[in-house]
Amino acid sequence: MSAGGRDALVYNVSGIPGANRLPRALVELLENVVRRSATDDDAVRQAHAVVEAGLAGKQGSEIEFMPARVLFQDFTGVPVFVDFASMRDAMVARGGDPSRVNPHIPCTLVVDHSVIADVAGERDACEKNQELEAKRNHERFAFLKWAGESFGNVEIVPPGGGICHQLNIERFCRVVTTDALSSLNEPVACFDTLVGTDSHTTTANGVGVMGWGVGGIEAEAAALGQPISMLVPPVVELRLTGALRDGISGMDLALTVAQLMRAAGVVGCLVEVTGEGVATLTATQRSCVANMTPEYGATTTLFPVDEKTLDYLRLTGRDPKDVAFAQAYLERQGTFGATTGRTYARTVALDLGTVEPSLAGPSRPHDRVSIAGLRERFEQSAVKNGHGDLDQSFSVTCGNNAYDLHHGALAIAAITSCTTATDPAMMVAAGLLAKRAVERGLAPKPWVKKILAPGSHATQLLLERAGLTAPLAKLGFFTCGFGCMSCIGNSGDIHPALRERADEMELTSVLSGNRNFEGRISPYVSQNYLCQPAYVVAYSLVGTMDVDLVKEPVGTGANGEPVMLTDLVPSNAEVAEVLSHALTPSLFADAQGSLKEGSASWQAIESSSSSTFPWDDSSTYVRRAPYFDIARKRETIQVSGARTLALLGDFVTTDHISPAGAIAPDSPAARYLTEHGVAQKDFNTYGSRRGNHEVMARGTFANVKLKNVLADGRVGGWTRDFIDGEVKSIYDAAVDYAEHDVPLVVVAGKLYGSGSSRDWAGKGPLLLGVRAVIAESFERIHRSNLVQMGVLPLQFKEGENAATLGLTGEETFDIAPVNLAEGLPSPREVEVTVTRPDGTAMAFACIVRVDTPMEGRFLAKGGILPYVLDEIS
């Protein structure tokens, strides 16, 4: 095919019978399996699987999907490259060539999760935080520089450039790209598809690029050329009608969609957006909606590629020839623009005109609440958390002044870089609201920590060119860094006066991100609310979330008159006026110039260029992974005499299983670091130490908000050790069980493993000795990660759970043999026998959640890493 001055071979699937009635997402999968199949027979089989499932609107049989590229952020990327480096060592031990362990498709790693808002509210906060980041993470960064130089097909974006999702849509998404694995002598065009080690890789869906989050172990297998085994997923249509009303943002829409689709039950589905309402949304508003996809458990929220998408690609500096070729390619495949006659599993409709100003909280992204309903939501949650007297006041001192605060006092107000900074309109709206607030004489509240973390330098430059950085700074919102700060738990410390009262007060935070899980934003904050950036500024001026801003003022102006929220929120026309002169191609060109160079501190880091990494035994950041040493290769899995490490409830997130934030000073991980000469001030975060399995094993289930039935009411990473009867840290109990050769299980409720695609939530339990997890239901990515690490996921049968079966966690567990010789487990339902302390026994059946033959092969090899090593050795 020739178009736009480009020539490439094309696997045109539009002529395959039924392809014109498939959802666009399945057309992309269809093209993928046809192009990547090893034989014609395999191509026919997999194509039939896609078409048959799509036209039936149901889940189909197994296919193998090979993404065009992989995107990493550094928290999840460092352990992946540690695994690559460890695999090279294992290859050497087998007498093989270590260079065979090398990414086969393009891999981009953006260092965006390491910066912490230690300093905020100061003009030089960004520079100070970047200096601290470089000092704290020197070992990790040196390792990443080695990885970038030693491995082929690897691009490292240094710290300070922006967040991976925003840079992905601004710079890396191509819509149509070339097949890096093709053995043909000329370029082969294909849909730009990706997987990423962050759940919110789905942000790219907003510009029509199909991608989703996977665990790090799945991503590294894809990088090594191993296709992702999956069942053809059902596709649910989200049909949009109407248009957003004036003042309604992309974040309001994203939170509404999250609530709607969570209620619709789309876990594991592809969601595809259609309808005349799509054309009324900008490409970046679509990306805000797509970003929130993991919060309702779907795999994608795919928007079409249309003229607005192409305009965005041109605006952000894509080569016009590539844009023209992409349009021609999509037209040939029958997927450009609005299409009709597609078959979906079902349809969910939303009138955009019904979307209202929204927040979500206090701990789940899909728990949307209106501005008017916030007070009631806050107070109900505060009472639930044990604060019955909501009128109680607390005297705190900030500077030279004392203030009487109440439950709901706002500790953190963060304009974060993930969900909303991708949308220029929302960032401008926040700046305009700040400008009006300053003009009215409103002042910041001193106990509120204000954080501004732009998602890219283009966002920062936009605010500067619009003249909006000054009013934001006047209210305390100075840029603190370019990275995923509060959303990942890198908020830094809160005001000391609030920290000292955190055990007594119900503290809150408000942020413009996508994650507000319990204990995630700050260990001192109980309730966390998501909203658009402009509202973050507004609530920071109020200083509490126990407020109804429909009826109550944001503050009192210089003239003594109350200032209402409606007085401050800008209109769409005002925002558009600013964007018309500030949002230009030159903005992105100027912002992108030095993205890959990094700061002087990054450039000064020395690194090795050897084919194998020179491990430092004294390092507390990067250590050789042990998975190849402990892998259990077996065709039959059987567990006998297992004890329960943790008995957990519903909606246990990957943050509960493997926290990313601060390392508590009384934790096993802190004890390890102290024993290795690390001062408490240098503990850094769990996320930054994911390259050290010793720290991460000790941090497994260490979330300070974890509620384990076996901890006798103690909240945090505690459990009862049934060998000596004592309540101790989960890690210490696991060590005791290991010394006595006692295998372990975890028992949980619904949606176990919700939240971020976090490989350590699978790796950590393995290292603690967990052989199986028994839950009512699993989040898609986490279930897959358990399998890939060699841990058996079992699901209670419908209507059964720990409570209905009378499980207390005091029992021993025997899991009958599960045979994996044929890939798929046999039997598909396995008998679990529990023996109570009094010697009586009970048996119940569980579904073996090993869903594809490929997953069975992974499990039989002891995990995906040993499987891949065997394949390439």
MARRO-875354 format. One record per residue (C-alpha): residue in three letters; x, y, z. Coordinates in steps of 0.5 Angstrom, whole numbers, plus 500, padded with zeros to 3 digits. Layout:
% MARRO-875354
AlaXYZ;...
This chain:
% MARRO-875354
Met500500500;Ser502507498;Ala500513502;Gly502520504;Gly509518501;Arg510512505;Asp510505502;Ala509498506;Leu506491506;Val499491509;Tyr495485512;Asn488487510;Val483483514;Ser477488511;Gly475482506;Ile475477511;Pro467475512;Gly464478518;Ala470483519;Asn465489517;Arg461487523;Leu466486528;Pro467492533;Arg474496531;Ala477493537;Leu476486534;Val478488527;Glu485490531;Leu486483534;Leu484480527;Glu489483524;Asn494481529;Val493474529;Val493473522;Arg499477521;Arg503474527;Ser501467526;Ala506462525;Thr502458520;Asp496459515;Asp493453519;Asp494457525;Ala492464522;Val485461520;Arg484458527;Gln485464530;Ala481468525;His475464526;Ala476464533;Val476472533;Val470473528;Glu466467531;Ala466470538;Gly465477535;Leu459476531;Ala456472537;Gly457478542;Lys461473547;Gln467471550;Gly471466545;Ser477461545;Glu484462546;Ile488467541;Glu495469542;Phe496477541;Met503480540;Pro503488541;Ala507492537;Arg511495543;Val511495551;Leu511501555;Phe514501562;Gln514506568;Asp520506573;Phe517503579;Thr514497575;Gly520497570;Val526496574;Pro524490577;Val522487569;Phe529489567;Val532486574;Asp529480571;Phe532481564;Ala539481568;Ser537475572;Met535471566;Arg542473563;Asp545470568;Ala541464568;Met543463561;Val550464562;Ala549459567;Arg546454562;Gly552455558;Gly548460553;Asp549467550;Pro546472555;Ser545477549;Arg539472547;Val536475553;Asn534481549;Pro527485548;His525483541;Ile520489540;Pro520497542;Cys520498549;Thr520505552;Leu521506560;Val519513563;Val522514570;Asp516518572;His514514579;Ser520516583;Val520523585;Ile516525591;Ala513532593;Asp518533599;Val518540598;Ala511544596;Gly509551596;Glu516554594;Arg518557588;Asp524552587;Ala520546590;Cys521542583;Glu529543583;Lys529541590;Asn525535589;Gln529533583;Glu535533587;Leu533529592;Glu530524587;Ala537523584;Lys540522590;Arg535517593;Asn535513587;His542513584;Glu543506584;Arg536505581;Phe538510576;Ala545507574;Phe542500573;Leu537503568;Lys542507564;Trp546500564;Ala539497561;Gly538502556;Glu545501554;Ser546494554;Phe539492552;Gly537493544;Asn530496543;Val530499549;Glu529507550;Ile529510557;Val526517558;Pro530520564;Pro527523570;Gly523530570;Gly520529563;Gly513527565;Ile509521566;Cys509515561;His501516560;Gln501523557;Leu508522554;Asn505516550;Ile499520547;Glu503526546;Arg509523543;Phe510515542;Cys503513540;Arg503513532;Val496510531;Val499506525;Thr506503526;Thr511497523;Asp511490525;Ala518490529;Leu518482529;Ser517481521;Ser522477518;Leu520480511;Asn524484507;Glu520491507;Pro516494512;Val510491514;Ala504496517;Cys500494523;Phe495497528;Asp499501533;Thr498496539;Leu501496546;Val501493553;Gly504497559;Thr506495566;Asp501501569;Ser494500569;His492506566;Thr496505559;Thr489505557;Thr490512556;Ala492511549;Asn485508548;Gly483516547;Val487517541;Gly485510538;Val491506540;Met489499543;Gly493498549;Trp492496556;Gly495494563;Val499488564;Gly503485570;Gly511486569;Ile512479568;Glu507479562;Ala510485559;Glu517482560;Ala515476556;Ala512480551;Ala518484550;Leu522478549;Gly517476543;Gln512471547;Pro505473545;Ile500474550;Ser495468551;Met488471552;Leu481469550;Val477473545;Pro474478550;Pro466480549;Val466487547;Val461492550;Glu459498547;Leu459505550;Arg454509546;Leu455517547;Thr449522545;Gly448529546;Ala454534549;Leu457536555;Arg454542558;Asp458548560;Gly463548565;Ile463540565;Ser470537564;Gly473531562;Met474529569;Asp467529571;Leu465525565;Ala471520567;Leu468519574;Thr461518571;Val463513566;Ala467509572;Gln461509576;Leu456507570;Met461502567;Arg462499574;Ala455498575;Ala454495568;Gly459489570;Val464490565;Val470486568;Gly475483563;Cys471486557;Leu473491552;Val469497552;Glu468501545;Val466508545;Thr461510539;Gly455515538;Glu454522536;Gly457524542;Val464522541;Ala465527536;Thr463533541;Leu469530545;Thr476533544;Ala482527544;Thr484529551;Gln477529554;Arg477522551;Ser484520554;Cys481522561;Val475517560;Ala480512557;Asn485513563;Met480511568;Thr478504565;Pro482500570;Glu477503575;Tyr471499573;Gly475493571;Ala475493563;Thr481492559;Thr480497554;Thr475503553;Leu477504546;Phe475511542;Pro475511534;Val480515530;Asp477520527;Glu479527524;Lys480530532;Thr485525533;Leu489526527;Asp488534529;Tyr491532535;Leu497528532;Arg499534528;Leu498539534;Thr503534538;Gly508534532;Arg507527529;Asp510527521;Pro504529517;Lys506523512;Asp505518518;Val498521519;Ala496521512;Phe499514512;Ala495512518;Gln488515516;Ala489511509;Tyr491504513;Leu485505517;Glu480507512;Arg483500508;Gln481496514;Gly474499515;Thr476502522;Phe477510521;Gly472515524;Ala464513526;Thr462506523;Thr456503524;Gly453496523;Arg458493528;Thr456487533;Tyr457488541;Ala455483547;Arg451489549;Thr450496549;Val451501555;Ala448508553;Leu450515556;Asp447522555;Leu453527556;Gly448532557;Thr446529564;Val454529567;Glu454533573;Pro460536577;Ser463530580;Leu468527585;Ala469520587;Gly471518594;Pro473517600;Ser476510597;Arg474508591;Pro474511584;His468509582;Asp464511588;Arg462518584;Val458523589;Ser456530587;Ile458537590;Ala452537593;Gly452530596;Leu460531598;Arg458533606;Glu453527607;Arg458522604;Phe464525608;Glu460524614;Gln457517613;Ser465515612;Ala467519618;Val462516623;Lys464509620;Asn471510621;Gly469511629;His469519629;Gly462520632;Asp462527634;Leu463531628;Asp463537631;Gln469536635;Ser474541634;Phe482540634;Ser487546635;Val493546631;Thr498551630;Cys501553623;Gly506558623;Asn505563628;Asn497562628;Ala493557632;Tyr487554628;Asp481550630;Leu480545625;His474539625;His474532622;Gly475533614;Ala481538615;Leu484537608;Ala491535609;Ile493535601;Ala490538595;Ala494535589;Ile493537582;Thr496530579;Ser499528572;Cys495522571;Thr488523569;Thr487530568;Ala493533566;Thr493530559;Asp487535558;Pro489542557;Ala482545558;Met482542565;Met489545567;Val487552564;Ala481552568;Ala484550574;Gly489556572;Leu483561571;Leu479559577;Ala486561581;Lys486567578;Arg479569579;Ala480567587;Val486571587;Glu483577584;Arg477576589;Gly482576595;Leu482569597;Ala488566601;Pro490559601;Lys489555608;Pro496554611;Trp495547613;Val493544606;Lys499542602;Lys499544595;Ile502540590;Leu502541582;Ala505536578;Pro504537571;Gly504531566;Ser509534561;His513540560;Ala508542555;Thr503542560;Gln507547564;Leu509551558;Leu502552557;Leu500555564;Glu506559563;Arg504562556;Ala497563558;Gly499567564;Leu497562569;Thr503560573;Ala503566577;Pro496566580;Leu497558582;Ala503560585;Lys500565589;Leu495560592;Gly501555594;Phe501551587;Phe508551585;Thr510546580;Cys513540585;Gly516536579;Phe514532573;Gly511525575;Cys506521578;Met506524585;Ser500523590;Cys497518585;Ile502513587;Gly503515594;Asn509520593;Ser505526597;Gly511527602;Asp510529609;Ile503533611;His503539615;Pro507537622;Ala501540626;Leu496535622;Arg501529622;Glu501530630;Arg493529630;Ala492524625;Asp490519630;Glu485523632;Met482527626;Glu479524620;Leu484528615;Thr482528608;Ser485529601;Val483531594;Leu487530588;Ser486530580;Gly488523579;Asn485516578;Arg487512585;Asn484514592;Phe485507595;Glu485507602;Gly492508605;Arg495510598;Ile495518598;Ser498518605;Pro498514611;Tyr496519615;Val489521611;Ser483517612;Gln479519606;Asn481521599;Tyr477524593;Leu478525586;Cys476531582;Gln478536576;Pro484540577;Ala479547578;Tyr476543584;Val482541587;Val484549587;Ala477551590;Tyr477545596;Ser484547598;Leu481554599;Val476552603;Gly481547607;Thr476542609;Met472536605;Asp466537610;Val463542606;Asp457543601;Leu460548595;Val453548592;Lys450552598;Glu457554602;Pro462559600;Val469557598;Gly471563602;Thr470571604;Gly473576599;Ala477582600;Asn470586600;Gly467582605;Glu463578601;Pro462571600;Val465568594;Met461562591;Leu464556587;Thr460559581;Asp463565582;Leu470562580;Val469556575;Pro470559568;Ser466558562;Asn468553556;Ala468560552;Glu473563557;Val478556557;Ala477556549;Glu480563548;Val486561552;Leu487555548;Ser486559542;His493562542;Ala497558547;Leu495551545;Thr500551538;Pro504546535;Ser510550537;Leu508549544;Phe509541544;Ala516542539;Asp519547545;Ala517542550;Gln519536547;Gly526538545;Ser531535551;Leu526530553;Lys531524552;Glu537528555;Gly535528562;Ser538533568;Ala545534569;Ser545529575;Trp542524570;Gln548525565;Ala553525571;Ile551518573;Glu556512571;Ser554506569;Ser557499566;Ser556497559;Ser557490560;Ser552484557;Thr551482564;Phe550486570;Pro555487575;Trp551486582;Asp553489588;Asp551485594;Ser551491598;Ser546494594;Thr539495598;Tyr536497591;Val538492586;Arg539485587;Arg539479583;Ala532476583;Pro531469585;Tyr525466581;Phe530461577;Asp532458583;Ile526457587;Ala521455581;Arg517449582;Lys517445575;Arg511440576;Glu505437572;Thr501436578;Ile499441583;Gln497439590;Val497443597;Ser497439603;Gly497442610;Ala497449608;Arg496454613;Thr492461612;Leu497467612;Ala491472611;Leu483472611;Leu481478608;Gly475481605;Asp472484599;Phe476489594;Val483488597;Thr487492592;Thr494491590;Asp496496594;His494492600;Ile498486597;Ser504490595;Pro504498597;Ala508503593;Gly508508598;Ala512510605;Ile516504609;Ala513505616;Pro519505621;Asp516499625;Ser516494619;Pro520488617;Ala522492611;Ala525498615;Arg528493620;Tyr532490614;Leu534497611;Thr536499618;Glu540492619;His544494612;Gly546501614;Val540505611;Ala538511615;Gln530512616;Lys530519612;Asp533515606;Phe528509606;Asn525512600;Thr518508598;Tyr517501597;Gly515503589;Ser523505589;Arg525499592;Arg522494587;Gly529492584;Asn530489591;His526482593;Glu528482600;Val525489601;Met519487597;Ala518480600;Arg518484607;Gly513489604;Thr508484602;Phe501485605;Ala504491609;Asn499496607;Val498500614;Lys490500612;Leu490492611;Lys484489615;Asn486481616;Val481477620;Leu487473623;Ala490480626;Asp485480632;Gly483487630;Arg490490629;Val490494622;Gly496493618;Gly501488616;Trp499483622;Thr497476622;Arg497470627;Asp502465627;Phe499458628;Ile505455630;Asp506459636;Gly500462637;Glu503469637;Val500475633;Lys506478629;Ser508481622;Ile506477616;Tyr513477614;Asp515474620;Ala510469620;Ala511467613;Val519466615;Asp516461621;Tyr512457617;Ala517456612;Glu522454617;His517449619;Asp516447611;Val508449612;Pro505452605;Leu501458605;Val494460602;Val491467602;Val483467603;Ala479473600;Gly473476598;Lys470479592;Leu475483587;Tyr481480590;Gly487484587;Ser483490584;Gly487496582;Ser494497579;Ser497492575;Arg503491580;Asp507485579;Trp510485586;Ala503483588;Gly504476585;Lys511476586;Gly511478594;Pro506472596;Leu510467592;Leu516469596;Leu512468602;Gly511461601;Val503462598;Arg502456594;Ala494458593;Val489464593;Ile482462594;Ala477468593;Glu470470591;Ser473473585;Phe479476582;Glu481482578;Arg483480571;Ile491482571;His492480578;Arg489473577;Ser494473571;Asn500475575;Leu499470580;Val499464575;Gln505467572;Met509467578;Gly506460579;Val501461585;Leu494457584;Pro488462584;Leu482458586;Gln475461586;Phe469460591;Lys463457587;Glu457462586;Gly454464592;Glu460461597;Asn465465601;Ala469464607;Ala463466611;Thr458462608;Leu463456609;Gly464458616;Leu472459615;Thr475462620;Gly482462618;Glu484457623;Glu484451619;Thr489447615;Phe488446608;Asp489440603;Ile488442595;Ala487436591;Pro491435585;Val490439579;Asn493436573;Leu497441568;Ala499436563;Glu495438557;Gly495445559;Leu488447561;Pro487444568;Ser484438570;Pro479438573;Arg477445572;Glu473444579;Val478442585;Glu476439592;Val479443598;Thr478440604;Val479444611;Thr481441618;Arg478445624;Pro482445630;Asp478440633;Gly479435628;Thr473435624;Ala473436616;Met469439611;Ala470439603;Phe468444598;Ala469445591;Cys473451588;Ile474453580;Val481453578;Arg482460575;Val487457570;Asp483460564;Thr488458558;Pro492452556;Met498457556;Glu497459563;Gly497452565;Arg504451561;Phe506457565;Leu504454572;Ala507447570;Lys514451569;Gly513454575;Gly512461572;Ile512465566;Leu520467567;Pro522459567;Tyr518458561;Val521463557;Leu528462559;Asp526454557;Glu524457550;Ile530461548;Ser535457551;
